[in-house]
Amino acid sequence: MPELQIESFFDEATNTVSYVAFDSDQKKAAVIDPVLDYEAASGRTSHEGVKNIVTYLRREKLDVQWILETHVHADHLSGAQYIQENCGGKLAIGAEVKAVQKVFGKLFNIGSHFKSDGRQFDHLFTDGEEFYIGAVAAKAIHTPGHTPACMTYHISDAAFVGDTLFMPDYGTARCDFPGGDAGILYRSIQKIFSLPKETRLFTCHDYKTTARTYFAWESTVAEQMANNIHANSQVDEATFTKWRKKRDLELKLPALIIPSVQVNICGGKFPEEEDNGHQYLKIPINLF
């Protein structure tokens, strides 16, 4: 039976965890949620984090088949383009990215050249679609609620849940972005809870807690069902939805939402250079 190995890469600046998941026999790999370094004050990008991933891929002699985005991230810019340029692989996301593109394409007034049909990605996964990493079987599971396009990638005995769930002591994702819905998130969490109880769950972010002073990003279905402070198995949908909506009213927008969404709806691509040779992102005034 093919063996799945997982290596994690934590970006403390954005509290994001990226992963390399690979078939240890065939040396075929997927890179999940890579991060591009971005300095908001200057608008400068750099590649230290994704360079570490590329170094690991080359050292282990891994062939990248997939670059998987769990959703259109609002808290970091995607490093998918750097991974693809240096290591290849198909860039993929959930098919409902088209709904996210349509909303934010209008909000940022990107222009008629931008097509909200997902063409910026190499592959759009549908709910339940099966694929392989080498000989390791995987399935894309649509788990919306945080955003309409959120996917969980169930690979062997592991599932990469994006922002749907955090560590049990931190809870669940916000649902106040366009197309978000607390009730839908609850039902998506139940889909994750229907996986085998020993399934390892890997989150996209961690922020520590007042009681936990170290970063962590791996749990199991059983641990989440027993201990998730927002959505354990004793919490019903009505209770969760009421609490989640109230909590979301208290949250500030992510610090990097404006640059992140503009770049990430385009698969990590920046706008074309203008006539002076520079690229620009928009900052809407009094819109959010």
C-alpha positions as CSV (number, residue, x, y, z in Angstrom):
1,M,0.0,0.0,0.0
2,P,1.5,3.4,-0.9
3,E,2.5,5.5,2.1
4,L,1.6,9.2,2.4
5,Q,4.2,11.5,4.0
6,I,3.5,15.0,5.1
7,E,5.9,17.9,5.7
8,S,4.6,21.2,7.1
9,F,5.9,24.7,6.7
10,F,4.7,27.4,9.1
11,D,4.7,31.1,8.1
12,E,4.5,33.0,11.4
13,A,3.9,36.4,9.8
14,T,0.5,35.2,8.5
15,N,0.0,32.2,10.9
16,T,-0.4,30.0,7.9
17,V,0.7,26.4,7.5
18,S,1.6,25.1,4.0
19,Y,2.1,21.4,3.4
20,V,3.9,19.0,1.1
21,A,2.0,15.7,0.9
22,F,3.7,13.0,-1.1
23,D,3.8,9.3,-2.1
24,S,7.0,8.1,-0.5
25,D,7.4,5.3,-3.1
26,Q,6.7,7.1,-6.3
27,K,8.0,10.5,-5.0
28,K,5.0,12.3,-6.4
29,A,3.8,15.3,-4.4
30,A,1.2,17.9,-3.8
31,V,1.9,21.3,-2.4
32,I,-1.0,22.7,-0.3
33,D,-1.6,26.4,0.4
34,P,1.9,27.9,-0.3
35,V,2.5,31.5,1.0
36,L,4.1,34.4,-0.8
37,D,5.9,36.8,1.5
38,Y,4.4,40.3,1.3
39,E,5.2,43.5,3.2
40,A,2.1,45.6,3.4
41,A,3.9,48.9,4.2
42,S,6.1,48.8,1.1
43,G,4.1,46.5,-1.2
44,R,7.2,44.4,-1.7
45,T,7.0,40.6,-2.2
46,S,9.7,38.0,-1.5
47,H,10.0,34.3,-1.7
48,E,11.7,33.1,1.5
49,G,8.9,30.8,2.6
50,V,8.2,29.2,-0.8
51,K,12.0,28.9,-1.4
52,N,12.1,26.7,1.7
53,I,9.4,24.5,0.1
54,V,11.2,24.3,-3.2
55,T,14.5,23.4,-1.4
56,Y,12.7,20.6,0.4
57,L,11.1,19.3,-2.9
58,R,14.4,19.2,-4.6
59,R,16.3,17.7,-1.7
60,E,13.7,14.9,-1.5
61,K,13.7,14.6,-5.3
62,L,9.9,15.0,-5.4
63,D,7.9,15.5,-8.6
64,V,5.1,18.0,-8.0
65,Q,1.8,16.9,-9.5
66,W,-0.5,19.3,-7.8
67,I,-0.6,22.7,-6.2
68,L,-3.8,22.7,-4.1
69,E,-5.5,25.7,-2.8
70,T,-8.1,25.0,-0.1
71,H,-9.9,28.3,-0.9
72,V,-9.3,31.9,-1.9
73,H,-7.3,33.1,1.1
74,A,-8.0,36.5,2.6
75,D,-5.0,36.6,5.0
76,H,-2.0,35.8,2.8
77,L,-1.0,36.0,-0.8
78,S,-0.6,32.6,-2.6
79,G,2.9,31.4,-3.5
80,A,1.5,29.0,-6.1
81,Q,3.0,30.8,-9.1
82,Y,6.5,30.5,-7.6
83,I,6.0,26.8,-6.9
84,Q,4.7,26.2,-10.4
85,E,7.4,28.1,-12.1
86,N,10.2,26.2,-10.2
87,C,8.7,22.8,-9.8
88,G,5.7,22.4,-12.1
89,G,2.4,20.9,-11.1
90,K,-1.3,21.6,-11.9
91,L,-2.7,24.5,-9.9
92,A,-6.2,23.5,-8.6
93,I,-9.0,24.9,-6.4
94,G,-12.7,24.2,-5.9
95,A,-15.0,24.9,-8.9
96,E,-17.0,27.4,-6.8
97,V,-14.1,29.8,-7.1
98,K,-16.1,31.2,-9.9
99,A,-18.6,32.6,-7.5
100,V,-15.8,34.2,-5.4
101,Q,-14.3,35.7,-8.6
102,K,-17.6,37.1,-9.7
103,V,-18.1,38.9,-6.4
104,F,-14.6,40.3,-5.9
105,G,-14.1,41.0,-9.5
106,K,-16.9,43.5,-9.3
107,L,-15.9,44.8,-5.8
108,F,-12.4,45.6,-7.1
109,N,-13.7,46.7,-10.5
110,I,-10.9,44.6,-12.1
111,G,-12.2,45.1,-15.6
112,S,-13.7,43.2,-18.5
113,H,-10.4,41.5,-19.2
114,F,-10.9,39.5,-16.0
115,K,-12.9,36.3,-16.6
116,S,-14.7,34.9,-13.6
117,D,-14.8,31.3,-14.9
118,G,-11.8,29.8,-13.1
119,R,-9.6,29.8,-16.1
120,Q,-6.7,31.2,-14.0
121,F,-6.4,27.7,-12.5
122,D,-5.4,24.5,-14.3
123,H,-8.1,22.4,-12.7
124,L,-11.4,23.0,-10.8
125,F,-12.4,20.3,-8.4
126,T,-16.0,19.3,-8.0
127,D,-17.4,17.8,-4.8
128,G,-16.4,14.2,-4.4
129,E,-14.0,14.2,-7.3
130,E,-11.2,11.6,-6.9
131,F,-7.6,12.1,-7.9
132,Y,-4.2,10.7,-7.1
133,I,-0.8,11.8,-5.8
134,G,1.4,9.1,-7.2
135,A,-0.5,5.9,-6.1
136,V,-2.1,7.6,-3.1
137,A,-5.8,8.0,-3.5
138,A,-7.3,11.4,-2.7
139,K,-10.8,13.1,-2.8
140,A,-11.8,16.7,-3.0
141,I,-14.7,17.5,-0.7
142,H,-16.6,20.7,-1.0
143,T,-16.8,22.3,2.5
144,P,-18.2,25.8,2.1
145,G,-19.3,28.2,4.7
146,H,-16.1,30.2,5.3
147,T,-16.2,30.9,1.6
148,P,-18.3,29.4,-1.2
149,A,-15.2,27.7,-2.7
150,C,-13.7,26.0,0.3
151,M,-12.4,22.5,-0.3
152,T,-11.1,19.8,2.1
153,Y,-8.6,17.4,0.5
154,H,-8.9,13.9,1.9
155,I,-5.7,12.2,1.1
156,S,-5.1,8.7,2.4
157,D,-5.5,8.9,6.2
158,A,-5.2,12.7,6.3
159,A,-7.5,15.6,5.4
160,F,-6.4,19.2,4.8
161,V,-9.3,21.3,5.9
162,G,-8.2,24.9,5.1
163,D,-10.0,27.4,7.3
164,T,-13.1,25.2,8.0
165,L,-11.7,24.1,11.3
166,F,-8.9,25.3,13.5
167,M,-7.3,23.4,16.4
168,P,-10.0,22.2,18.8
169,D,-9.0,24.8,21.4
170,Y,-9.3,27.6,18.8
171,G,-12.6,26.6,17.1
172,T,-13.8,27.4,13.6
173,A,-13.6,29.8,10.7
174,R,-15.4,33.1,10.4
175,C,-18.4,33.2,8.0
176,D,-18.8,37.0,7.3
177,F,-17.0,37.2,4.0
178,P,-19.2,37.5,0.8
179,G,-20.9,34.1,0.3
180,G,-20.0,32.9,3.8
181,D,-22.8,31.2,5.8
182,A,-22.6,29.9,9.4
183,G,-25.2,27.2,8.8
184,I,-23.5,26.0,5.7
185,L,-20.2,25.9,7.6
186,Y,-21.8,23.8,10.3
187,R,-23.0,21.3,7.7
188,S,-19.6,21.2,6.1
189,I,-18.0,20.4,9.5
190,Q,-20.4,17.5,9.8
191,K,-19.0,16.2,6.4
192,I,-15.6,16.3,7.9
193,F,-16.8,14.6,11.1
194,S,-18.2,11.8,8.9
195,L,-14.6,10.8,7.9
196,P,-13.0,7.9,9.9
197,K,-12.4,9.0,13.4
198,E,-8.7,8.4,13.2
199,T,-8.3,10.7,10.2
200,R,-5.6,13.2,10.8
201,L,-6.8,16.8,10.2
202,F,-4.4,19.5,9.1
203,T,-5.5,23.1,9.4
204,C,-4.4,26.1,7.4
205,H,-3.8,28.4,10.4
206,D,-2.9,28.5,14.0
207,Y,-2.8,31.4,16.5
208,K,-2.0,29.7,19.8
209,T,-4.4,30.3,22.7
210,T,-4.1,31.8,26.2
211,A,-3.6,28.2,27.5
212,R,-1.4,26.9,24.7
213,T,1.8,28.8,24.1
214,Y,3.0,26.8,21.1
215,F,1.8,26.5,17.5
216,A,0.0,23.4,16.4
217,W,-1.9,22.3,13.3
218,E,-2.6,18.6,13.5
219,S,-5.6,16.9,15.2
220,T,-8.0,14.1,14.4
221,V,-11.7,13.8,13.6
222,A,-12.2,12.2,17.0
223,E,-10.4,15.0,18.9
224,Q,-12.4,17.7,17.0
225,M,-15.7,16.0,17.7
226,A,-14.9,15.7,21.4
227,N,-13.2,19.0,22.0
228,N,-13.7,21.7,19.4
229,I,-14.8,24.7,21.4
230,H,-17.3,25.9,18.8
231,A,-18.5,22.8,17.0
232,N,-18.0,19.6,18.9
233,S,-20.5,16.8,18.5
234,Q,-22.7,18.2,21.4
235,V,-23.4,21.5,19.6
236,D,-26.4,21.7,17.3
237,E,-26.7,23.8,14.2
238,A,-28.9,26.5,15.6
239,T,-26.6,27.1,18.6
240,F,-23.5,27.2,16.4
241,T,-25.1,29.5,13.9
242,K,-26.3,32.0,16.5
243,W,-22.9,32.1,18.2
244,R,-20.9,32.3,15.0
245,K,-22.9,35.2,13.6
246,K,-22.5,37.1,16.9
247,R,-18.8,36.4,17.0
248,D,-18.2,37.5,13.4
249,L,-19.7,40.9,14.1
250,E,-16.9,41.5,16.6
251,L,-14.0,40.6,14.2
252,K,-11.9,43.0,12.2
253,L,-11.0,42.3,8.6
254,P,-7.7,40.4,8.0
255,A,-4.8,42.8,7.6
256,L,-4.0,41.6,4.1
257,I,-7.4,41.0,2.7
258,I,-7.2,43.7,0.0
259,P,-4.0,42.6,-1.7
260,S,-4.6,38.9,-0.9
261,V,-8.0,38.5,-2.6
262,Q,-7.0,40.5,-5.7
263,V,-4.1,38.2,-6.2
264,N,-5.6,34.9,-5.1
265,I,-8.7,35.0,-7.3
266,C,-6.2,35.0,-10.1
267,G,-4.4,31.9,-8.9
268,G,-1.6,34.0,-7.3
269,K,-0.9,36.0,-10.4
270,F,-0.4,39.8,-10.2
271,P,-1.9,42.3,-12.6
272,E,0.0,43.0,-15.9
273,E,2.6,45.7,-15.9
274,E,1.3,49.2,-16.8
275,D,2.9,51.5,-19.3
276,N,5.6,52.5,-16.8
277,G,6.7,48.9,-16.2
278,H,5.2,48.5,-12.8
279,Q,2.3,46.4,-11.4
280,Y,-0.4,47.8,-9.2
281,L,-3.1,46.6,-6.9
282,K,-6.2,48.6,-6.0
283,I,-7.2,49.9,-2.5
284,P,-10.9,50.7,-2.5
285,I,-12.0,53.6,-0.3
286,N,-14.9,53.1,2.2
287,L,-15.9,49.9,0.5
288,F,-15.3,47.2,3.2
